[in-house]
Amino acid sequence: MGSKASLHLREEEIEAIQQETGFQSNQIIRLFSRFTSLDKEQNGFLTRDDFMRIPELAINPLADRIVDAFFNGGEEHVNFRQFMRTLANFRPSSAKTSEDSPNSRTNKLKFVFSLYDYDSDGMISKKELLQILKLLVGANINQDQLSHIAERTLLESDTNNDRHISFEEFKTVMVRTEIDTKMSVRFLD
Amino acid sequence: MATSEDIIEKENSINRLGSLTNCVNEQHKNFELSDVVYLVKSGIEAVIDDEVTKRFRAEELSSWNLLTRTNFHYQFISIRLSLLWFAGVVLRYCVLLPLSNRILVTCFALTWLFVTVFPLTLMADSEFKRKAAYYVNLVAFRIICRGFSAVVDYHDKENMPQSGGICVANHTTTLDVAILMQDRPYAVLGQIHGGFLGWMMRTLSKATKHVWFERSEVRDRMFVSKRIMEHVSDERNFPVLLFPEGTCINNTSVMMFKKGSFEIPTTIYPVAIKYNPWFGDAFWNSSKHSMVQYLLVVMTSWAIVADVWYLPAMKRQPDENAMQFAERVKSVICRRGGLVDCIWDGQLKRMARVLSWK
C-alpha cells in the first residue's frame, strides 16, 4: 500500500481498516472526515504541519513526540491507514482484549514507552528521561533539580542497575497505573 | 450546540491554559513515569476533535433540508428522496430565484439606496437631514433584506442600542450588518476598500457618518479607539456596530472577543444573532467562497431566517479589566443565542500558519 494518496474511501479499505484496527465502519467514516478536514491541501496525506496547526495540540508540551508517533521512521507523510493504526491504540480495552490487538494494555504501554525512547533502541536512558522532563516543565526548574528528579526516577525503576529502563522494567513500574482507562479515548458510536 | 457528528467524548481537555499545570505533576509531588499519560491522551483527543477546526466548517444538520451543500455524507437513500431533491432544485433555481426576483430586488435596492441617499449627500448637516438619513437607511436595508428573503424576528426591542454607545454582536456573515440595519441604522466600522464595495461605502457615508480607516491605521489600536470615542461622544451620531470576534464564525459558537472594543469607556449594547440552519446556511466561509459566489449561494437557499435578541446595556465595572468585561458580554450573548461559549481565537484559522513555521 505504501503512502498512496487517496481522497475517497472505498468499501474494501473500510473493511480492511476495520479488520486491522477494530473500529466500526461509521467511526472510520467520521475519522476519515476528520482526516480530510486536517488535510488542508487535499493531498491525501498529512504532514507534521497539518498536525501542529491544531491549536489544542500545539500548546501540549509533548506535541512533537505525539505527532512523531504517527510517522513511521523518517517519513514525512501520514496516509489514512497509518493515521488509523496509530489511533487504534486508543480504543478502549477490556479484560477480553487480546494481547496482539492494537488497543491491548501491552500495546498502549508500548506507545507511552516509545514517547520516552526517542532513539528507539528499546531502552530509556537518563538522557531521554531528562529530555521529557524538560519538555514538561520548561524553564521553571533548573538543570540540577531536573537531573536529580531524573536520577531518582531511574533508580526507582531500574531493577537490574544497567542505568537504563527496559520495556519490562517499564511495565513493572506502570503496573498500578490504570492504563486501560487513562490511555483510552471515548469513541462514540 | 454540539453537532450530531461528534466522534469522541473528550475527557482530557487542555482548553484552558491555566489547567495545564494541573495535568503535570503538582510541585510537591514526585515525578512518576505515568505522569505523561494525561498529556498523551489529551494530545490524541485534540488530533481527533478540536474546538477550532470544527468551527470553520458549516454546521451539520441532523436531518437533511434538501440542499446538497449541507449534506456532507451523501448516501443514496431512496428514489423518492432524490426526486424530492430534484424538485427542490427546480423550485429554487427556476422559480424562487428569478420569480421572487431576488437578484432584481437587490439591484433595485441598491439603485434605491443611491437615489434616496444622493440628495442627502448634497445637504448640509441639519436636524432634518439626520432624521431623513435614519429613515433612508431603514428603508434601503429593508429592501436589501427582501432581496435575500431574510425573515428576521427581533426580540426585546426595548433594549435597542442608542446613540452614543457601541453595539456588539456575534459574526456569521456580512449579511449580519443588513439584518441589524433594517431595524435601526448603525455607524459601521470598516476598512476602506477598493472596488464596488468601497464605492458603495463611501457614498453611504456622505449621508450618514461611519467610521472608516485606511488599512495601515487599523493596526494602530490607540488610533482606532480614539476615532471610535470621537464618534461615540457625539450624541447625534448613530451607535457604532462592532463584531469583536473579528471574523465570520459558523454560528454554532462564539469565539474569543477581541478586547479592544471593550476598553472604550462607553455603554455596550450586546446583540445575539442566530440563524436558523433549516432554511439555508448563512455562514460565509471566506476561504471557500468569494463574495459573489456566497451571494449566489444565499439567494438559492430557501430563505435566510434569523432571530435577533437585543440584550440589556452593559457597562464595564470599575473592578474588571477589558478582557473580563469582554468575556462577560460574550457569555451573555451566548446564553441568549444558544451558542457555545468558545474561548479560542477566531483569528487562529488564519494565524495557524505562523505556528507551523517555528
Interface residues (C-beta under 8 A of the other chain):
Chain A: Q27 I29 R30 L31 S33 R34 S37 L38 D49 F51 M52 R53 I54 P55 E56 L57 A58 I59 N60 P61 L62 A63 I66 L87 F90 F111 V112 L115 Y116 I132 L133 L136 V137 I149 R152 T153 S157 I165 F170 V173 M174 T177 I179 K182 M183 S184 V185 R186 F187 L188
Chain B: E5 D6 I7 I8 E9 K10 E11 S13 I14 N15 L17 L20 V24 N30 F31 E32 L33 S34 D35 V36 V37 Y38 L39 V40 K41 S42 G43 I44 E45 A46 V47 I48 D49 D50 E51 V52 T53 K54 R57 F72 H73 W344 L348 A352 R353 L355 S356
